[in-house]
Amino acid sequence: MKQMRVDVGGHQVTTFSDGSGDEVVLLIHGGPGCPSDYLRESHAPLVAQGFRVVTWDQFGVRRL
């Protein structure tokens, strides 16, 4: 899993990308302040099927 911090309008969000397939599944979750862990865990089988799974934590989520 690749984790990266991205600047968005003066704020930072944490993004996650797993897998390396040409087909991408973009996971969008509820919030605000909700981490995306539950989406990554439940969609992990898609990585084994050849998809790249991408999501991010919404504003207000703090990770160490």
DSSP file (Angstrom, degrees, kcal/mol; ACC not computed):
  #  RESIDUE AA STRUCTURE BP1 BP2  ACC     N-H-->O    O-->H-N    N-H-->O    O-->H-N    TCO  KAPPA ALPHA  PHI   PSI    X-CA   Y-CA   Z-CA
    1    1 A M              0   0    0      0, 0.0     2,-0.5     0, 0.0    17,-0.2   0.000 360.0 360.0 360.0 128.9    0.0    0.0    0.0
    2    2 A K  E     -A   17   0A   0     15,-3.3    15,-2.3    17,-0.1     2,-0.4  -0.865 360.0-167.9 -98.3 126.3    1.4    3.4   -1.0
    3    3 A Q  E     +A   16   0A   0     -2,-0.5     2,-0.3    13,-0.2    13,-0.2  -0.943  11.2 172.5-115.2 135.1    0.5    6.2    1.4
    4    4 A M  E     -A   15   0A   0     11,-2.1    11,-3.5    -2,-0.4     2,-0.4  -0.999  28.9-131.7-145.6 142.9    1.1    9.9    0.4
    5    5 A R  E     -A   14   0A   0     -2,-0.3     2,-0.4     9,-0.2     9,-0.2  -0.804  26.9-168.7 -93.0 135.6    0.2   13.3    1.8
    6    6 A V  E     -A   13   0A   0      7,-2.7     7,-2.3    -2,-0.4     2,-0.4  -0.986  20.1-128.0-128.9 134.1   -1.3   15.8   -0.8
    7    7 A D  E     +A   12   0A   0     -2,-0.4     2,-0.4     5,-0.2     5,-0.2  -0.685  28.4 178.7 -80.1 129.2   -1.8   19.5   -0.4
    8    8 A V  E >   -A   11   0A   0      3,-3.8     3,-1.5    -2,-0.4    -2,-0.0  -0.915  69.1 -31.2-134.2 106.1   -5.4   20.6   -1.2
    9    9 A G  T 3  S-     0   0    0     -2,-0.4     3,-0.1     1,-0.3    -2,-0.0   0.863 126.2 -43.9  56.1  40.6   -6.3   24.2   -0.8
   10   10 A G  T 3  S+     0   0    0      1,-0.3     2,-0.3     0, 0.0    -1,-0.3   0.479 125.3  95.1  84.0   2.2   -3.8   24.8    2.0
   11   11 A H  E <   -A    8   0A   0     -3,-1.5    -3,-3.8    -5,-0.0     2,-0.4  -0.811  68.2-129.2-118.8 162.0   -4.7   21.6    3.8
   12   12 A Q  E     -A    7   0A   0     -2,-0.3     2,-0.3    -5,-0.2    -5,-0.2  -0.933  20.4-175.5-114.3 138.5   -3.2   18.2    3.7
   13   13 A V  E     -A    6   0A   0     -7,-2.3    -7,-2.7    -2,-0.4     2,-0.5  -0.929  24.7-123.9-124.0 154.3   -5.0   14.9    3.1
   14   14 A T  E     -A    5   0A   0     43,-0.3    43,-2.5    -2,-0.3     2,-0.3  -0.863  26.7-163.1 -99.2 127.6   -3.6   11.4    3.2
   15   15 A T  E     -AB   4  56A   0    -11,-3.5   -11,-2.1    -2,-0.5     2,-0.4  -0.773   2.1-157.8-108.8 155.8   -4.1    9.3    0.1
   16   16 A F  E     -AB   3  55A   0     39,-2.9    39,-2.1    -2,-0.3     2,-0.4  -0.997   9.6-180.0-135.2 136.6   -3.8    5.5   -0.3
   17   17 A S  E     +AB   2  54A   0    -15,-2.3   -15,-3.3    -2,-0.4     2,-0.4  -0.992   3.7 178.6-138.3 129.5   -3.2    3.4   -3.4
   18   18 A D  E     + B   0  53A   0     35,-2.3    35,-3.0    -2,-0.4     2,-0.1  -0.995  48.8  20.0-133.5 137.2   -2.9   -0.4   -3.5
   19   19 A G        -     0   0    0     -2,-0.4    33,-0.2    33,-0.2   -17,-0.1  -0.239  64.1-122.0  93.8 172.9   -2.4   -2.6   -6.5
   20   20 A S        +     0   0    0     31,-0.3    32,-0.2    27,-0.2    -1,-0.1   0.179  56.2 133.7-141.6  18.3   -0.9   -1.8   -9.9
   21   21 A G        -     0   0    0      2,-0.2    30,-0.1    30,-0.1    31,-0.1  -0.226  62.7-121.3 -72.2 163.1   -3.6   -2.7  -12.4
   22   22 A D  S    S+     0   0    0     28,-0.2     2,-0.5    29,-0.1    -1,-0.1   0.774  97.1  77.2 -72.4 -27.6   -4.7   -0.6  -15.3
   23   23 A E  S    S-     0   0    0     27,-0.5    29,-2.7     2,-0.0     2,-0.4  -0.746  73.1-158.4 -87.1 127.9   -8.3   -0.6  -14.0
   24   24 A V  E     -c   52   0A   0     -2,-0.5     2,-0.6    27,-0.2    29,-0.2  -0.898  12.5-159.5-113.8 134.7   -8.7    1.8  -11.0
   25   25 A V  E     -c   53   0A   0     27,-2.9    29,-2.6    -2,-0.4     2,-0.6  -0.962  12.3-157.6-109.0 115.6  -11.4    1.7   -8.4
   26   26 A L  E     -c   54   0A   0     -2,-0.6     2,-0.6    27,-0.2    29,-0.2  -0.850   7.7-152.9 -96.2 118.0  -11.8    5.1   -6.7
   27   27 A L        -     0   0    0     27,-3.1     2,-0.5    -2,-0.6    29,-0.4  -0.817  11.4-172.9 -97.2 122.5  -13.4    4.8   -3.3
   28   28 A I        -     0   0    0     -2,-0.6     2,-0.2    27,-0.1    27,-0.0  -0.966  11.3-174.1-116.6 125.6  -15.3    7.8   -2.0
   29   29 A H        -     0   0    0     -2,-0.5     5,-0.1    27,-0.2     7,-0.1  -0.674  25.2 -94.1-119.4 170.3  -16.5    7.7    1.6
   30   30 A G        +     0   0    0     -2,-0.2    28,-0.2     5,-0.1     4,-0.2  -0.163  63.0  72.2 -74.2 172.7  -18.7    9.7    4.0
   31   31 A G        -     0   0    0      2,-0.1     2,-0.1     1,-0.1    -1,-0.1  -0.875  59.8-128.1-178.3-154.1  -17.4   12.2    6.4
   32   32 A P  S    S+     0   0    0      0, 0.0    28,-0.1     0, 0.0    -1,-0.1   0.574 113.2   2.2 -80.4 163.7  -16.2   14.8    7.3
   33   33 A G  S    S+     0   0    0     26,-1.2    29,-0.2     1,-0.2    -2,-0.1   0.539  94.8 135.3  78.1   7.8  -13.3   13.6    9.5
   34   34 A C        -     0   0    0     -4,-0.2    24,-1.1    25,-0.1    -1,-0.2  -0.768  51.6-131.8 -92.0 126.5  -14.0    9.9    8.7
   35   35 A P        -     0   0    0      0, 0.0     3,-0.4     0, 0.0     4,-0.1  -0.390  10.4-131.8 -73.0 157.8  -10.9    7.8    7.9
   36   36 A S  S >> S+     0   0    0      1,-0.2     4,-2.0     2,-0.1     3,-0.7   0.263  73.9 111.2 -94.1  11.4  -11.1    5.5    4.9
   37   37 A D  H 3> S+     0   0    0      1,-0.2     4,-2.5     2,-0.2     5,-0.2   0.893  73.8  54.9 -52.9 -45.6   -9.8    2.4    6.6
   38   38 A Y  H 3> S+     0   0    0     -3,-0.4     4,-1.6     1,-0.2    -1,-0.2   0.827 109.3  48.1 -63.4 -31.3  -13.1    0.5    6.4
   39   39 A L  H <> S+     0   0    0     -3,-0.7     4,-1.6     2,-0.2    -1,-0.2   0.919 111.0  49.0 -73.3 -43.9  -13.3    1.0    2.6
   40   40 A R  H  < S+     0   0    0     -4,-2.0     4,-0.5     1,-0.2    -2,-0.2   0.918 113.0  48.0 -62.5 -42.4   -9.7   -0.2    2.0
   41   41 A E  H >< S+     0   0    0     -4,-2.5     3,-0.8     1,-0.2    -1,-0.2   0.921 113.3  45.9 -64.6 -44.3  -10.2   -3.3    4.1
   42   42 A S  H 3< S+     0   0    0     -4,-1.6    -1,-0.2    -5,-0.2    -2,-0.2   0.721 116.9  44.5 -75.4 -19.4  -13.5   -4.3    2.5
   43   43 A H  T >X S+     0   0    0     -4,-1.6     3,-1.6     1,-0.2     4,-0.5   0.336  79.8 105.2-104.3   6.0  -12.2   -3.7   -1.1
   44   44 A A  H X>  +     0   0    0     -3,-0.8     3,-1.3    -4,-0.5     4,-1.0   0.830  69.5  66.5 -56.5 -35.5   -8.8   -5.4   -0.6
   45   45 A P  H 3> S+     0   0    0      0, 0.0     4,-0.8     0, 0.0    -1,-0.3   0.790  90.4  65.6 -59.4 -24.4   -9.9   -8.5   -2.6
   46   46 A L  H <4>S+     0   0    0     -3,-1.6     5,-2.3     1,-0.2     3,-0.4   0.835  94.2  58.5 -65.5 -30.9  -10.1   -6.3   -5.7
   47   47 A V  H X<5S+     0   0    0     -3,-1.3     3,-1.7    -4,-0.5   -27,-0.2   0.913 102.9  52.3 -63.2 -42.1   -6.3   -5.8   -5.6
   48   48 A A  H 3<5S+     0   0    0     -4,-1.0    -1,-0.2     1,-0.3    -2,-0.2   0.730 104.9  57.5 -65.5 -21.1   -5.9   -9.6   -5.8
   49   49 A Q  T 3<5S-     0   0    0     -4,-0.8    -1,-0.3    -3,-0.4    -2,-0.2   0.377 129.0 -94.7 -91.1   3.5   -8.1   -9.5   -8.9
   50   50 A G  T < 5S+     0   0    0     -3,-1.7   -27,-0.5     1,-0.3     2,-0.2   0.549  81.9 129.2 100.3   8.5   -5.8   -7.0  -10.7
   51   51 A F      < -     0   0    0     -5,-2.3     2,-0.5   -30,-0.1    -1,-0.3  -0.608  54.9-131.5 -91.5 155.3   -7.4   -3.6   -9.8
   52   52 A R  E     - c   0  24A   0    -29,-2.7   -27,-2.9    -2,-0.2     2,-0.5  -0.943  23.7-154.3 -99.8 128.8   -5.7   -0.6   -8.3
   53   53 A V  E     -Bc  18  25A   0    -35,-3.0   -35,-2.3    -2,-0.5     2,-0.4  -0.917  14.4-177.1-109.7 124.6   -7.7    0.7   -5.4
   54   54 A V  E     +Bc  17  26A   0    -29,-2.6   -27,-3.1    -2,-0.5     2,-0.3  -0.963  13.4 142.1-126.9 137.2   -7.4    4.4   -4.5
   55   55 A T  E     -B   16   0A   0    -39,-2.1   -39,-2.9    -2,-0.4     2,-0.3  -0.919  25.0-148.2-155.1-179.4   -8.9    6.4   -1.6
   56   56 A W  E     -B   15   0A   0    -29,-0.4     2,-0.4    -2,-0.3   -41,-0.2  -0.973  24.1-106.9-151.5 161.9   -8.1    9.2    0.8
   57   57 A D        -     0   0    0    -43,-2.5   -43,-0.3    -2,-0.3     3,-0.1  -0.792  41.9-121.9 -90.6 136.6   -9.0   10.4    4.3
   58   58 A Q    >   -     0   0    0    -24,-1.1     3,-1.6    -2,-0.4   -44,-0.1  -0.224  44.3 -67.1 -74.1 167.7  -11.2   13.4    4.4
   59   59 A F  T 3  S+     0   0    0      1,-0.2   -26,-1.2   -46,-0.1    -1,-0.2  -0.200 120.1  35.0 -52.5 141.0  -10.3   16.7    6.0
   60   60 A G  T 3  S+     0   0    0      1,-0.3     2,-0.5   -28,-0.1    -1,-0.2   0.263  81.7 123.0  97.4 -10.9  -10.1   16.5    9.8
   61   61 A V    <   -     0   0    0     -3,-1.6     2,-0.5   -27,-0.1    -1,-0.3  -0.745  47.2-156.8 -86.1 125.6   -8.6   13.0   10.0
   62   62 A R        -     0   0    0     -2,-0.5     2,-0.4   -29,-0.2   -49,-0.0  -0.890  12.4-178.9-106.6 127.1   -5.3   13.0   11.8
   63   63 A R              0   0    0     -2,-0.5    -2,-0.0     1,-0.1     0, 0.0  -0.956 360.0 360.0-121.6 144.2   -2.8   10.2   11.2
   64   64 A L              0   0    0     -2,-0.4    -1,-0.1     0, 0.0    -2,-0.0   0.460 360.0 360.0 -80.0 360.0    0.6    9.9   13.0
